[in-house]
Amino acid sequence: MKRRASKGKILRVKLGVNPNSSSIGTDLTVFLFSATAVTIIVNLLDVGIRLWLRQRRKNAGAAS
């Protein structure tokens, strides 16, 4: 059996961002999650304000 010559070995694994690659993937992920959160918050505020205004109109009509 012939043994292949070793090319080298892994000395260390460093987790993190590769400075030679683009970080658009991480930026895009943050943007999408933020946009989703803002959309949900705005819609919840809209529903809350509509319910609050409807209640005020009922109370104003009953007081007259």
N, CA, C and O atoms as a MOPAC input file, in Angstrom:
PM7 MOZYME 1SCF
protein

 N      0.82200 1    -1.18700 1     0.00000 1
 C      0.00000 1     0.00000 1     0.00000 1
 C      0.86400 1     1.24700 1     0.00000 1
 O      1.82100 1     1.37800 1     0.76300 1
 N      0.49400 1     2.13900 1    -0.87000 1
 C      1.21200 1     3.40600 1    -0.92600 1
 C      0.53500 1     4.41300 1    -0.02100 1
 O     -0.69200 1     4.50400 1     0.00000 1
 N      1.29500 1     5.14400 1     0.70200 1
 C      0.75100 1     6.17500 1     1.58900 1
 C      0.84900 1     7.53200 1     0.89700 1
 O      1.87900 1     7.88600 1     0.32300 1
 N     -0.27900 1     8.29700 1     0.97100 1
 C     -0.28000 1     9.62800 1     0.36000 1
 C      0.49700 1    10.59200 1     1.23500 1
 O      0.48700 1    10.49600 1     2.46200 1
 N      1.15000 1    11.49400 1     0.59600 1
 C      1.88700 1    12.51500 1     1.34200 1
 C      0.87500 1    13.47600 1     1.96500 1
 O     -0.06400 1    13.92300 1     1.30600 1
 N      1.08100 1    13.78300 1     3.23600 1
 C      0.14700 1    14.69200 1     3.90100 1
 C      0.38300 1    16.12000 1     3.41800 1
 O      1.51700 1    16.55600 1     3.22000 1
 N     -0.71700 1    16.82300 1     3.23900 1
 C     -0.63800 1    18.19700 1     2.74600 1
 C     -0.47800 1    19.19100 1     3.87800 1
 O     -0.07700 1    20.33100 1     3.64600 1
 N     -0.77300 1    18.79700 1     5.04800 1
 C     -0.71700 1    19.70500 1     6.18400 1
 C     -1.80800 1    19.34900 1     7.16300 1
 O     -2.56700 1    18.40500 1     6.94500 1
 N     -1.88700 1    20.09500 1     8.22900 1
 C     -2.93200 1    19.82400 1     9.20500 1
 C     -3.54200 1    21.13500 1     9.67200 1
 O     -2.94200 1    22.20400 1     9.55500 1
 N     -4.74600 1    21.02100 1    10.19900 1
 C     -5.44500 1    22.20000 1    10.70600 1
 C     -4.86300 1    22.52200 1    12.07700 1
 O     -4.90500 1    21.69700 1    12.99000 1
 N     -4.32900 1    23.70900 1    12.21100 1
 C     -3.72800 1    24.11000 1    13.47400 1
 C     -4.73200 1    24.74200 1    14.42300 1
 O     -4.65600 1    24.55900 1    15.63800 1
 N     -5.68700 1    25.49900 1    13.84600 1
 C     -6.64300 1    26.20500 1    14.69300 1
 C     -7.87900 1    26.54100 1    13.86800 1
 O     -7.78400 1    26.82400 1    12.67400 1
 N     -9.03800 1    26.50600 1    14.51700 1
 C    -10.28600 1    26.91500 1    13.87900 1
 C    -10.74000 1    28.18100 1    14.57600 1
 O    -10.91500 1    28.20300 1    15.79400 1
 N    -10.92900 1    29.23300 1    13.80000 1
 C    -11.34700 1    30.51300 1    14.35500 1
 C    -12.75000 1    30.81400 1    13.85700 1
 O    -12.97300 1    30.95800 1    12.65500 1
 N    -13.70100 1    30.90800 1    14.79000 1
 C    -15.06800 1    31.22100 1    14.42300 1
 C    -15.23100 1    32.72900 1    14.30300 1
 O    -14.62800 1    33.48800 1    15.06300 1
 N    -16.02700 1    33.15000 1    13.37000 1
 C    -16.26400 1    34.58100 1    13.20200 1
 C    -16.43300 1    34.93800 1    11.74900 1
 O    -16.69900 1    34.07400 1    10.91300 1
 N    -16.28300 1    36.18800 1    11.45100 1
 C    -16.48800 1    36.70700 1    10.10100 1
 C    -15.19400 1    36.61400 1     9.31800 1
 O    -14.12800 1    36.98600 1     9.80700 1
 N    -15.29800 1    36.12300 1     8.12600 1
 C    -14.14200 1    36.07400 1     7.24800 1
 C    -13.94900 1    37.47500 1     6.65500 1
 O    -14.82500 1    37.95500 1     5.93400 1
 N    -12.84200 1    38.13100 1     6.93600 1
 C    -12.65600 1    39.49500 1     6.43400 1
 C    -12.54000 1    39.56900 1     4.91100 1
 O    -12.65600 1    40.65200 1     4.33800 1
 N    -12.31500 1    38.44100 1     4.25600 1
 C    -12.18600 1    38.43400 1     2.80400 1
 C    -13.51500 1    38.22300 1     2.09000 1
 O    -13.58000 1    38.28200 1     0.86200 1
 N    -14.58100 1    37.97800 1     2.86000 1
 C    -15.86800 1    37.75300 1     2.21800 1
 C    -16.82200 1    38.88600 1     2.55400 1
 O    -16.59700 1    39.65100 1     3.49200 1
 N    -17.87300 1    38.97900 1     1.78700 1
 C    -18.86400 1    40.02400 1     1.99400 1
 C    -19.75100 1    39.66300 1     3.17600 1
 O    -20.07500 1    38.49300 1     3.38100 1
 N    -20.13900 1    40.65500 1     3.94300 1
 C    -21.00700 1    40.40400 1     5.09200 1
 C    -22.44300 1    40.80900 1     4.78100 1
 O    -23.21000 1    41.10700 1     5.69700 1
 N    -22.81500 1    40.82400 1     3.51800 1
 C    -24.16700 1    41.22500 1     3.13500 1
 C    -25.19600 1    40.25600 1     3.68800 1
 O    -26.32400 1    40.66500 1     3.96400 1
 N    -24.85400 1    38.99800 1     3.86000 1
 C    -25.79400 1    38.01100 1     4.39000 1
 C    -26.24100 1    38.35400 1     5.79600 1
 O    -27.43000 1    38.26200 1     6.10400 1
 N    -25.31800 1    38.74500 1     6.65200 1
 C    -25.69100 1    39.09800 1     8.01900 1
 C    -26.45300 1    40.41700 1     8.03800 1
 O    -27.40200 1    40.56000 1     8.80900 1
 N    -26.07000 1    41.36700 1     7.22700 1
 C    -26.77800 1    42.64300 1     7.17100 1
 C    -28.20700 1    42.44900 1     6.67600 1
 O    -29.14200 1    43.05200 1     7.20300 1
 N    -28.36600 1    41.62000 1     5.67900 1
 C    -29.68300 1    41.37700 1     5.10800 1
 C    -30.59600 1    40.67700 1     6.10800 1
 O    -31.78600 1    40.98400 1     6.18400 1
 N    -30.05100 1    39.74900 1     6.86600 1
 C    -30.84500 1    39.04500 1     7.87400 1
 C    -31.35200 1    40.01000 1     8.93200 1
 O    -32.52700 1    39.96100 1     9.29600 1
 N    -30.49500 1    40.87800 1     9.42800 1
 C    -30.89500 1    41.86700 1    10.43100 1
 C    -31.94800 1    42.79800 1     9.85300 1
 O    -32.91700 1    43.13700 1    10.53200 1
 N    -31.77000 1    43.21100 1     8.61500 1
 C    -32.74000 1    44.09900 1     7.96700 1
 C    -34.11300 1    43.43800 1     7.85300 1
 O    -35.13100 1    44.07000 1     8.13500 1
 N    -34.14500 1    42.18200 1     7.44500 1
 C    -35.42000 1    41.49200 1     7.28100 1
 C    -36.13200 1    41.29800 1     8.61700 1
 O    -37.34100 1    41.51200 1     8.70300 1
 N    -35.40400 1    40.89700 1     9.65900 1
 C    -36.02100 1    40.73400 1    10.97600 1
 C    -36.51200 1    42.07100 1    11.51300 1
 O    -37.58500 1    42.13700 1    12.11300 1
 N    -35.74700 1    43.13100 1    11.30800 1
 C    -36.16000 1    44.45800 1    11.78200 1
 C    -37.40400 1    44.93900 1    11.04300 1
 O    -38.32500 1    45.47100 1    11.66100 1
 N    -37.43600 1    44.75800 1     9.74300 1
 C    -38.59700 1    45.18000 1     8.95800 1
 C    -39.84500 1    44.40600 1     9.37600 1
 O    -40.93200 1    44.97900 1     9.44900 1
 N    -39.69900 1    43.12300 1     9.64800 1
 C    -40.83200 1    42.31900 1    10.10400 1
 C    -41.32800 1    42.80100 1    11.45400 1
 O    -42.53400 1    42.92800 1    11.66600 1
 N    -40.40200 1    43.07000 1    12.37000 1
 C    -40.78500 1    43.54000 1    13.70300 1
 C    -41.48700 1    44.88900 1    13.63200 1
 O    -42.48900 1    45.09900 1    14.31500 1
 N    -40.97900 1    45.79600 1    12.82300 1
 C    -41.59700 1    47.11800 1    12.68600 1
 C    -42.99800 1    46.99500 1    12.09700 1
 O    -43.91400 1    47.69200 1    12.53200 1
 N    -43.17000 1    46.12700 1    11.12400 1
 C    -44.48700 1    45.92500 1    10.51500 1
 C    -45.49200 1    45.41700 1    11.54300 1
 O    -46.62700 1    45.89200 1    11.59400 1
 N    -45.08000 1    44.45900 1    12.35400 1
 C    -45.97400 1    43.91900 1    13.38100 1
 C    -46.32000 1    44.98400 1    14.40700 1
 O    -47.48000 1    45.10400 1    14.80200 1
 N    -45.33700 1    45.75700 1    14.84500 1
 C    -45.57200 1    46.80200 1    15.85100 1
 C    -46.52400 1    47.87000 1    15.30800 1
 O    -47.43900 1    48.29800 1    16.01200 1
 N    -46.31600 1    48.29800 1    14.07300 1
 C    -47.17700 1    49.32900 1    13.48100 1
 C    -48.61200 1    48.82400 1    13.36000 1
 O    -49.55700 1    49.56400 1    13.63600 1
 N    -48.77800 1    47.57900 1    12.95300 1
 C    -50.13300 1    47.02800 1    12.83500 1
 C    -50.80300 1    46.90100 1    14.19500 1
 O    -51.99600 1    47.18000 1    14.31400 1
 N    -50.07500 1    46.49300 1    15.21300 1
 C    -50.64800 1    46.41100 1    16.56100 1
 C    -51.03900 1    47.79300 1    17.08000 1
 O    -52.08700 1    47.94700 1    17.70700 1
 N    -50.20500 1    48.79500 1    16.82400 1
 C    -50.54900 1    50.15700 1    17.22000 1
 C    -51.79400 1    50.64500 1    16.48600 1
 O    -52.64200 1    51.31200 1    17.07800 1
 N    -51.90400 1    50.32300 1    15.22600 1
 C    -53.07400 1    50.72100 1    14.44500 1
 C    -54.35100 1    50.12400 1    15.03300 1
 O    -55.34500 1    50.82900 1    15.20100 1
 N    -54.32600 1    48.83800 1    15.34200 1
 C    -55.49700 1    48.18700 1    15.93000 1
 C    -55.82300 1    48.81900 1    17.28700 1
 O    -56.99000 1    49.07300 1    17.58900 1
 N    -54.81000 1    49.06800 1    18.09300 1
 C    -55.03100 1    49.67800 1    19.40300 1
 C    -55.64600 1    51.06000 1    19.30600 1
 O    -56.56600 1    51.37700 1    20.06100 1
 N    -55.16500 1    51.88100 1    18.40400 1
 C    -55.69800 1    53.24200 1    18.24400 1
 C    -57.12800 1    53.19100 1    17.72700 1
 O    -57.97500 1    53.96200 1    18.17700 1
 N    -57.40800 1    52.28400 1    16.78000 1
 C    -58.77600 1    52.16500 1    16.26000 1
 C    -59.75400 1    51.74100 1    17.35400 1
 O    -60.85700 1    52.27900 1    17.44000 1
 N    -59.35800 1    50.78300 1    18.18800 1
 C    -60.22400 1    50.35400 1    19.29400 1
 C    -60.42600 1    51.47400 1    20.30400 1
 O    -61.53000 1    51.66500 1    20.81500 1
 N    -59.36800 1    52.20900 1    20.58900 1
 C    -59.44200 1    53.32000 1    21.54500 1
 C    -60.38100 1    54.41600 1    21.02000 1
 O    -61.20000 1    54.94400 1    21.77200 1
 N    -60.26200 1    54.75500 1    19.73200 1
 C    -61.13600 1    55.77100 1    19.14400 1
 C    -62.58400 1    55.30700 1    19.10400 1
 O    -63.49200 1    56.09800 1    19.35500 1
 N    -62.81200 1    54.03200 1    18.79200 1
 C    -64.17200 1    53.50300 1    18.77400 1
 C    -64.80000 1    53.59300 1    20.16700 1
 O    -65.97400 1    53.93900 1    20.29700 1
 N    -64.03200 1    53.28600 1    21.19300 1
 C    -64.53000 1    53.36200 1    22.56600 1
 C    -64.85000 1    54.80700 1    22.94800 1
 O    -65.85700 1    55.07100 1    23.60500 1
 N    -63.99400 1    55.73700 1    22.53700 1
 C    -64.24100 1    57.16100 1    22.83800 1
 C    -65.51100 1    57.65000 1    22.16000 1
 O    -66.27700 1    58.41300 1    22.74600 1
 N    -65.73600 1    57.21100 1    20.92200 1
 C    -66.94700 1    57.62400 1    20.20100 1
 C    -68.19400 1    57.06400 1    20.87100 1
 O    -69.21200 1    57.75200 1    20.95400 1
 N    -68.12700 1    55.81500 1    21.35200 1
 C    -69.27800 1    55.23600 1    22.05500 1
 C    -69.57500 1    56.01200 1    23.32100 1
 O    -70.73100 1    56.31900 1    23.61300 1
 N    -68.53100 1    56.32900 1    24.07400 1
 C    -68.71600 1    57.07100 1    25.33800 1
 C    -69.22300 1    58.47700 1    25.07500 1
 O    -70.03800 1    58.98500 1    25.84400 1
 N    -68.76000 1    59.12200 1    24.00500 1
 C    -69.20100 1    60.47300 1    23.69000 1
 C    -70.67100 1    60.46200 1    23.26800 1
 O    -71.41800 1    61.37600 1    23.61700 1
 N    -71.09800 1    59.43100 1    22.51800 1
 C    -72.47900 1    59.32200 1    22.08700 1
 C    -73.41200 1    59.01900 1    23.23000 1
 O    -74.55100 1    59.48400 1    23.23500 1
 N    -72.95900 1    58.25200 1    24.19800 1
 C    -73.79900 1    57.88200 1    25.35000 1
 C    -73.92300 1    59.05500 1    26.30600 1
 O    -74.93400 1    59.16500 1    26.99900 1
 N    -72.93300 1    59.93300 1    26.36800 1
 C    -72.96700 1    61.07200 1    27.27400 1
 C    -73.88700 1    62.17500 1    26.76800 1
 O    -74.35200 1    62.98900 1    27.56600 1
 N    -74.16200 1    62.22800 1    25.48800 1
 C    -74.99200 1    63.29000 1    24.90800 1
 C    -76.45400 1    63.11100 1    25.19000 1
 O    -77.26900 1    63.92800 1    24.76400 1

